[in-house]
């Protein structure tokens, strides 16, 4: 049975994958949690696997790909977030403001971000340390080339309020990337289009197994 390792994005938790995982019959689905709102959960595979990351979650995998990784699915994901050089990313200044404000008002910063993505405010008390560390990773991380040669499926939403349109065509350019766009979704494909997302993940995982 193919193992799928899931990582959520900034400001969310493993539950973002619940609707997708329910549709992935025949796969061993293991969901990591960064510990933004509780205890962190790590996942691993002792054999062949496919890694799946939503948004920032897709940046965590290239930094430390598990042994036996056969491919990666980046759901609203990227290998760099901030613009620079020839990369059409997001401006750095809003992230600087979020990082400066986070220690004083973590719940509000997370809620503002989730609202912009189209999600509800999260219940629970935010854990500052992992949120701050990963927000800095979002601002400073650059993993272009880290997945070079690895099959990558990039799933994007046509109405993503967070990512510039040109960015969708630039992410994972050095990998063996296949790109798919969901026309009626934004930055939360696992919540907005779970059937479409699950089908794309399943077909890709079977192809690279």
C-alpha positions as CSV (number, residue, x, y, z in Angstrom):
1,X,0.0,0.0,0.0
2,X,1.4,3.4,-1.1
3,X,2.2,5.7,1.9
4,X,1.2,9.3,1.6
5,X,2.7,11.8,4.0
6,X,0.8,15.0,4.5
7,X,1.9,18.4,5.7
8,X,-0.4,21.4,6.3
9,X,0.4,25.1,5.7
10,X,1.0,28.1,8.0
11,X,-1.9,28.9,10.3
12,X,-3.6,25.6,9.8
13,X,-3.4,22.1,11.2
14,X,-3.6,18.5,10.1
15,X,-7.4,18.6,10.0
16,X,-7.2,20.5,6.7
17,X,-6.6,17.1,5.0
18,X,-9.6,15.3,6.6
19,X,-11.9,15.6,3.6
20,X,-9.2,14.6,1.2
21,X,-8.0,11.6,3.2
22,X,-11.5,10.2,3.4
23,X,-11.5,9.9,-0.4
24,X,-8.1,8.2,-0.7
25,X,-9.1,4.5,-0.3
26,X,-6.2,2.1,-0.8
27,X,-3.6,4.5,0.5
28,X,-1.8,4.7,3.9
29,X,-2.3,8.3,4.8
30,X,-0.2,9.8,7.6
31,X,-0.8,13.5,8.6
32,X,1.9,15.6,10.2
33,X,1.1,18.6,12.4
34,X,3.4,21.5,13.0
35,X,2.0,22.1,16.5
36,X,0.6,25.6,16.0
37,X,-2.4,24.8,18.2
38,X,-1.3,21.8,20.2
39,X,1.2,19.0,20.2
40,X,3.3,18.5,17.1
41,X,3.0,15.3,15.2
42,X,5.8,13.9,12.9
43,X,5.3,11.3,10.2
44,X,7.6,9.0,8.4
45,X,7.6,6.0,6.0
46,X,9.8,2.9,6.1
47,X,9.4,2.4,2.4
48,X,8.3,4.1,-0.8
49,X,6.1,7.1,-0.3
50,X,4.7,10.3,-1.8
51,X,4.8,13.5,0.1
52,X,2.0,16.0,0.0
53,X,2.1,19.6,1.2
54,X,-0.4,22.4,1.3
55,X,1.0,26.0,0.9
56,X,4.0,26.4,3.1
57,X,3.8,22.6,3.8
58,X,5.2,22.0,0.4
59,X,8.4,23.9,1.4
60,X,9.0,21.6,4.4
61,X,9.4,18.5,2.3
62,X,12.3,19.5,-0.1
63,X,14.3,20.5,2.9
64,X,14.4,16.9,4.2
65,X,12.9,14.5,1.7
66,X,12.2,11.1,3.3
67,X,14.2,8.1,2.0
68,X,12.1,6.3,-0.5
69,X,10.2,9.4,-1.7
70,X,8.9,8.7,-5.2
71,X,7.3,12.1,-5.8
72,X,5.7,15.2,-4.3
73,X,2.3,16.9,-4.6
74,X,2.3,20.6,-3.9
75,X,-1.3,21.8,-3.2
76,X,-1.4,25.6,-3.5
77,X,2.3,25.0,-2.8
78,X,5.6,26.5,-3.7
79,X,9.4,26.1,-3.3
80,X,9.8,29.8,-2.7
81,X,7.3,32.4,-1.6
82,X,8.8,35.8,-1.6
83,X,9.6,37.7,-4.9
84,X,13.1,38.3,-5.9
85,X,15.4,38.1,-8.9
86,X,13.4,36.4,-11.7
87,X,10.9,34.8,-9.3
88,X,7.4,36.4,-9.4
89,X,6.5,35.8,-5.7
90,X,4.8,37.7,-3.0
91,X,6.2,41.0,-1.7
92,X,8.4,40.7,1.4
93,X,7.1,43.7,3.4
94,X,3.7,42.1,4.5
95,X,5.6,39.2,5.9
96,X,7.9,41.5,7.8
97,X,4.9,43.2,9.3
98,X,3.3,39.8,10.3
99,X,6.6,38.7,11.9
100,X,6.8,41.9,13.9
101,X,3.2,41.8,15.0
102,X,3.0,38.0,15.8
103,X,4.5,38.1,19.3
104,X,2.1,40.8,20.4
105,X,-1.1,39.4,18.9
106,X,-0.6,35.8,17.7
107,X,-4.3,35.0,17.6
108,X,-5.2,38.1,15.6
109,X,-2.4,37.6,13.1
110,X,-3.4,34.0,12.5
111,X,-7.1,34.9,12.2
112,X,-6.3,37.7,9.7
113,X,-4.3,35.3,7.6
114,X,-6.9,32.6,7.6
115,X,-9.6,35.1,6.8
116,X,-7.6,36.3,3.8
117,X,-7.4,32.6,2.6
118,X,-11.1,32.2,3.0
119,X,-11.1,30.1,6.2
120,X,-12.7,30.5,9.6
121,X,-10.8,31.6,12.7
122,X,-9.3,28.6,14.5
123,X,-10.4,27.5,17.9
124,X,-7.6,27.2,20.5
125,X,-4.6,29.1,21.7
126,X,-1.8,29.6,19.1
127,X,1.7,28.4,19.9
128,X,4.0,31.3,19.2
129,X,7.3,29.5,18.7
130,X,6.4,27.2,15.7
131,X,4.2,29.9,14.1
132,X,7.1,32.4,14.2
133,X,9.7,30.0,13.0
134,X,7.6,28.9,10.1
135,X,6.6,32.5,9.2
136,X,10.3,33.3,9.0
137,X,10.8,30.2,6.8
138,X,7.9,31.4,4.6
139,X,9.7,34.8,4.2
140,X,13.3,33.5,3.8
141,X,13.1,30.0,2.5
142,X,14.2,29.2,-1.0
143,X,14.2,25.5,-2.0
144,X,14.3,25.9,-5.8
145,X,16.4,23.1,-7.1
146,X,16.1,21.0,-3.9
147,X,13.6,18.7,-5.6
148,X,15.4,18.7,-8.9
149,X,14.6,15.5,-10.8
150,X,11.8,14.5,-8.5
151,X,8.4,14.1,-10.1
152,X,6.2,17.0,-8.7
153,X,2.5,17.6,-9.2
154,X,1.6,21.3,-8.7
155,X,-2.1,21.8,-7.9
156,X,-3.3,25.4,-8.0
157,X,-6.6,27.3,-7.6
158,X,-7.5,29.7,-10.4
159,X,-8.9,32.2,-7.8
160,X,-6.1,32.1,-5.3
161,X,-6.1,35.3,-3.2
162,X,-2.6,34.7,-1.8
163,X,-0.4,33.7,-4.8
164,X,0.2,35.9,-7.8
165,X,-1.0,34.2,-11.0
166,X,2.5,34.2,-12.5
167,X,3.9,32.5,-9.5
168,X,1.9,29.4,-10.2
169,X,3.8,28.9,-13.4
170,X,7.2,29.4,-11.8
171,X,7.1,27.1,-8.8
172,X,9.1,23.9,-9.0
173,X,10.6,24.9,-12.3
174,X,13.7,22.8,-11.8
175,X,11.7,19.7,-10.9
176,X,9.9,17.3,-13.2
177,X,6.7,19.3,-12.7
178,X,3.2,18.7,-13.9
179,X,0.8,21.6,-13.3
180,X,-3.0,21.4,-12.8
181,X,-5.4,24.2,-12.0
182,X,-8.8,24.0,-10.4
183,X,-11.0,26.7,-12.0
184,X,-13.4,27.2,-9.1
185,X,-11.1,27.3,-6.1
186,X,-8.7,29.5,-4.3
187,X,-5.9,28.9,-1.8
188,X,-7.7,26.2,0.1
189,X,-8.0,23.3,-2.3
190,X,-8.2,20.6,0.4
191,X,-11.3,22.4,1.8
192,X,-12.8,23.9,-1.4
193,X,-12.2,21.0,-3.8
194,X,-11.5,17.8,-1.8
195,X,-12.7,15.5,-4.5
196,X,-10.7,17.1,-7.3
197,X,-7.6,17.3,-5.0
198,X,-7.9,13.7,-3.9
199,X,-8.4,12.4,-7.4
200,X,-5.2,14.3,-8.6
201,X,-3.2,13.0,-5.7
202,X,-4.3,9.4,-6.2
203,X,-3.6,9.4,-9.9
204,X,-0.2,10.9,-9.4
205,X,0.7,8.5,-6.6
206,X,-0.2,5.5,-8.6
207,X,1.8,6.8,-11.6
208,X,5.0,7.2,-9.6
209,X,4.7,4.2,-7.3
